């Protein structure tokens, strides 16, 4: 048996159910939740708001959250492993035969192997499989491909390489009958060379196929587009409810299943529930459960609720005893960070230090080939065709991270006034045209244009993140963003968090005192990119470059690690933040002196 060790957080972000990975001796696909340890053996994570969002997006009633199994703390402790299936079923023999300058290797099925070898020769799993955008993945029908689907021939197959580049145009499949076909044809979607998707879901077992009419596309197992996890995250907010609210919180592992006032009595038949809810009538309990599910805010989206909590922070320095161990925020007094008369920061409304935070992240599904982004409110569209992580999911893998952060609120009046300027509107119109071209290319109109205010905040967050990383002691890849553009309120949360129970060290939160300096550094760096003038002159709707979701933004200025960005490095334009070589009149901030 082969095993490998990965971090718990990687199970959510990189190696969740359906992910393709290479083990020391095998290639595998991470199994669905059915072959994970039973939830009774896992640590349950309570976060009512996240459970409610997952219910809203997936339709799963009363979803529960459990942490992935940890590695044993001592050698003799019983292991709790995540299962995986061997995949793919086709292999390339590592014995080369030469034909002039071309080299060829046998293609064989797993059933032809003996003790992991073919006729005594080493083999490796083929790096080519087929997939569709709904997440299905399958072995290539190599015989059907080389014979173009109309020949029952089952003779020996060879993978022929004409050059040394490894490019698809240099690779072809040949049958002993003489038929040959270039793998480059498999890459051309319009040719439909790989046929229609069979709906294979090998991570859920051999008999878990479902109907699918999408065309199969060539996928390289180790490519970055082989797995796009869909992760939903929330910040834990303080519980300021009544006595019944606190009791419901304590009993939430059971009461999250309450769906109507009528079945509260059913739950009260359990001794533990009856004891805890003694003295509370059913309507009182049901209302408390509903408040717990939506954070006491009705149907408002999760970011609007978080923004409310952030803006309610009291003024102070955070040296008081935290009332809530998961959320401790204080508004920094203006005189600590603001320089009177400095135009650079006059449009910043407030700076808030988040001394303690708890973030809970859960994996709800995944796609392949094309990523589905969350909307600006942090939620996925309910119509997204995601791949399931279980045949009938009732729980979802999740991790909780603890850390710190700083929140910057821009003046709503200043942002609204800026949005009315004609040069700004022209720039935003160009970004909107690029977004429309992107939708047309994907044949999808699901995701709405995020708006100029969001793109301003998003780009500013990237620029500030890079500046903060120079001084706070954390690398840029360890800092993440949350962008808030809700009800004419605009803010940026930059935070770092770790699964370690001890949290982080305070280096980031203390940078709030020096936010003016960081802002000045970020704007100076953004005015001139190392790829200018090409970067500054890029037009989002240009069919030559096809970077539809970028304005003046590239790896030389505004792009950061994708793990830090909530939009996968899309919807960025530094021309909305600071004057650039090509656009000098659309920026929110003046040029720093």
PyMOL commands that set and color helices and strands:
alter all, ss='L'
color gray80, all
select helices_A, chain A and resi 8-13+33-35+39-41+48-58+110-112+142-146+168-170+184-187+189-191+202-204+224-226+243-250+252-255+261-267+271-276+282-294+302-311+334-337+343-345+412-419+422-442+452-469+476-478+509-527+562-564+574-576
alter helices_A, ss='H'
color red, helices_A
select strands_A, chain A and resi 20-22+27-30+44-45+64-66+84-86+90-93+97-99+102-109+117-118+121-125+128-131+137-138+157-161+171-175+180-182+217-220+228-235+314-315+327-331+348-367+395-410+480-486+489-498
alter strands_A, ss='S'
color yellow, strands_A
deselect
rebuild
show_as cartoon
